[in-house]
Amino acid sequence: MQSIATKHAPDVRLPLVHILSGALAAVLGGLCLLAWAPGLLAQPLGDFHTLAVTHLFTLGWLAMTLTGASYQLVPVVLEVRLPSERLARAGYPVLAAGIAAMVAGFWTVRPLLLIAGATAVAAALSVYAVHITLTVLRSRAHRMYRLFFLGATAYLVVVLALGVTMAANLRWGWVHIDLLPAHVVAAALGWLTLLAMGVTYKLVPMFALSHGHGEGQGTVVFGLTAGGALLLFAGALDGWPPAALAAAGLVPLGAVVLFLRDQWIFFRTRYKPRLDVGLRLSALAFVYLGLVAALAWLSLAGLVRLGHGVLVILALIGWLGCLMGGQTYKIVPFLVWYHRYAGRAGREKVPLLREMYDERLAGFGMWALAAAAALLALGAATGLPDLERLGALSWLVGYGILGTNLVQVLRA
């Protein structure tokens, strides 16, 4: 199967509305960073304004984008249709409204609004989790993909439970331990990274035309990533000492090494000589993944002193930001082309995928996205506001160009 659109795929509008909404949230997040980056990045992760912008990125951009991409890709990869497209479509407005309420609740420090938003988000993403779980359980596709999707979904449920609990705790104060570190570990390593890795194992060989290499060490990578996330999650809840956290951190670090080795093999053995902007952004994402994994372990071991904000920026903006940007350039043009032109190909002249957007402008945006994480992280580490503003501007330019190209794709 060498296509992201088959008879198992849902109506094209389901993934597109999520992905396009995610791109809009990324632009809004960039505007927030441009306006308030120096103040926000100087605050601890528990600051309410920082949490508002963080959730605009993690939920508004990443969760929206990954939900849409999953609704398209999981049925195709697992060769099983979603249980109910109608229910999946109904989850979108609930998710969008919940994210808006959560961000507003954090920004204005209104616990009841935050609780209402967190409940709506949990309800919508629970619908998503049920869809993915049932799709996995009904599939007989390669075990590696099923493990990645099911493991990521399990961690998502943990993230939602902790999120709703922390939101309620702001109002009633009945939890007396800090759940935020465990929430971050479950979200960043357990949910987002597992899902991103599983999707990448399918898309990079497909788009790079790298055949004959199977899935590499994918099953081992899953086990190490999921197990390492569980160890660090337990350590965050129980307050393990630095030595124990560093030992636990070796497990996901090994997973990242094996994952990057597999991706290197896929790129090195590709039949596609020229890397388009989507694949180049994915390659830059892998560089950031290696960097954040190494720095995170050195920080756990106490060998370097980095603020949590630096690692969050490198993980969200660098690793996941470049990866999501790259895959958006691959997925959206194909979905629009397939929906509009697949039935006319061979009978009349239809545009090529690369002709549906400005590839030269996309290349400029690629470097803007890649530079954004480095500039924001350096600004957060050094406390230099000019670097932080430049990083925010770079992100806004990169995702602004991506948004402009997506509009061009929709009009093609």
Secondary structure, DSSP 4 states (H G I P E B T S, - for coil): ---S--TTS--THHHHHHHHHHHHHHHHHHHHHHHHHHHHHTS-TT-HHHHHHHHIIIIIIIIHHHHHHHHHHHHHHHT---S-HHHHHHHHHHHHHHHHHHHHHHHHT-HHHHHHHHHHHHHHHHHHHHHHHHHHHT--S-HHHHHHHHHHHHHHHHHHHHHHHHHHHHHH----S--HHHHHHIIIIIIIIHHHHHHHHHHHHHHHT--S-TTTTHHHHHHHHHHHHHHHHHHHHHT--HHHHHHHHHHHHHHHHHHHHHHHHHHHT-S--S--HHHHHHHHHHHHHHHHHHHHHHHHTTSS---HHHHHHIIIIIIIHHHHHHHHHHHHHHHHHHHHHTTTBTTB----GGGSS-HHHHHHHHHHHHHHHHHHHHHHHHT-HHHHHHHHHHHHHHHHHHHHHHHHHHH-
